[in-house]
């Protein structure tokens, strides 16, 4: 049996709130990502993808992975 479609249309307010929620979630995510990038940049003393200045500089890894030889 086929499911019958409701005869009343979806309220416009519901769609508006869903779109607003998506918009807010995306902007909050971007804001938090920017804050995290600032924190890591400050901690490591260099921007993303920048190399360390000296061979003996303090190690720091943006993605949390350390190679076995460097432990």
Beta strands, then each sheet from edge to edge (+ up, - down):
end
